[in-house]
Each structure stands twice: as structure tokens, then as C-alpha cells.
Amino acid sequence: MFLALLSYIGIIVGFIFLTLAIAAGLYYLSELVEEHSRFTKRLLEKLIYGIIATHVLLLAFDHFPFWLTLFSIGTQVVYYQNLKQFPFIQLSSGVFISSCVLVLLNHYFWFQHFSRPSIPPPTLRSSPLYEPPSTFPSFSEVSSFFGICVWLVPFSLFVSLSAGDNVLPSTVESTNGFGSGMGDGERAGTATLRKGQGMAKVVIGKVQEGVAEVARVIGWGDDPRSGGGRIV
């Protein structure tokens, strides 16, 4: 009985450490994106092009459903619209809201496709030319498809984009300056690009503040406002 309790404690501790590792990785990626925003934008553009090409190849060689593939390609096109003002994004904009909705729909439709393989009609199965599928996609194939073709671009955008609420108004104006070469406006824009925090950093910061507040309430740490030092 105690061994079973110990296993539950181990699962909880392992989950906490895994969550902390993911949060640390997201924070580090956000720091890299803030330092190399132009390179990140080019990388995301090529990534979207590559995923669209992958969908076309899956349609041609693996006979993926046409309309579902077309829907996924359209989803990637909507994701691409977020790069027009990269790395800044307004959370209330139609493009961002549409992207969030399409992420869920795209995942749901593909999940339904792989969980319930389509069965051809009896007329097609009775044809002498019909060849039933020899194998169904394995777990590694399905998970790889979801990781690369469904979730990779939304996850990358989540790490890369900066919420408009966390950017100074002068920052957005300076990034839209005119002129060729490295003029004053462009230098100002390059300097202020780093002031916009990525959404991943904002989320991690809010969670960190919440954990610190809970720890203060239950007495695990000192209240920073009282001069007692930071939470251990």
C-alpha cells in the first residue's frame, strides 16, 4: 500500500520537474527570438512553406483526404498572416483569433481522421482493382504528423510573437519607419524590438507570480513587499 502511495508521489514530482523543464526551454527560446527576430521570421516563413509542401506530398503519395488537406493548407496560410507585423501581434485581431480557432479545428479533424479510418463504399470494395490498405498508420507516424504538420507552426508562433499589450506604442511606430538603409528610424526600430516580450515569457511570468503569491500565502516564503527578501 505504501509503495503505491510512493509511486503517486513520484509521478507528481516527475510531472512538476517536466513542467519546469518545458517552461525553462520556452523562456530560453523566447530570449533567442527577441535577439534574432529577423532570422526567426525568415525561418517561420520557410517552415510554413515546407509544411504546405509536406501536405501536398502526403496527398499525392499517401492518398490523404483532399478536402482535409486543403483545409490544413488554408490553415497554414492564415498562420502566415501573423508574420506581416512580426514579432508583434494584437491579441484582439481577427487573424490571431482565427489562428487560435483553426489550431483546434485542425487538430480535431485530423484526430477524427486517424481515429476512425474511412471505409470505402461497397461498390469500390467489390471492384477487382480495389486494394485494401495493408497497414494503418502507426503511433509514431501519427504523432510525427501531428507534431510537424499540425502543432509545429502554432507552437513556434506562440514562442515568437509578442503581445501588443507588452510593447510600448513608440516601439510599433518605430518599426514602421520609412527610408532605405540603416536610418535613424530603422536603428530605433531595431533597438526597441527587444522591448516586446514574447507571449511565452508573459505566460511563464504570470505563472511564476502566481506560484510566488501562493507560496507567500501558505508561508513558504517571505513577502518581497515587506522587505523580507525574495521567495526561496
Disulfide bonds with the S-S distance in Angstrom:
none
